[in-house]
Amino acid sequence: MPERWNEWIRGHWRIENRSHYVRDVAFAEDASRIRKNPDIVARLRSFAYNLLRADGCDNIKNARWRAALDIRAASK
């Protein structure tokens, strides 16, 4: 039984570190001042995050920076 709990806890932190932490650091989600319909913008951030991950990006913040500097980087 303790092994099962350990797996569950590790799985939870994997999600936290892979998604939530990246969304806060790369997209500054916690600092967002959007108060009307913030869920729509959160979905857009998730969509962008998933596109970058599907493209094989390991560093989301760096990929966003490169895309901001060169629009062709975003269209690959």
Stockholm file with secondary structure:
# STOCKHOLM 1.0

chainA/1-76         MPERWNEWIRGHWRIENRSHYVRDVAFAEDASRIRKNPDIVARLRSFAYNLLRADGCDNIKNARWRAALDIRAASK
#=GR chainA/1-76 SS CHHHHHHHHHHHHHHIIIIIHHHHHHHCGGGCCCCSSHHHHHHHHHHHHHHHHHTTCSCHHHHHHHHHHCHHHHTC
#=GC SS_cons        CHHHHHHHHHHHHHHIIIIIHHHHHHHCGGGCCCCSSHHHHHHHHHHHHHHHHHTTCSCHHHHHHHHHHCHHHHTC
//
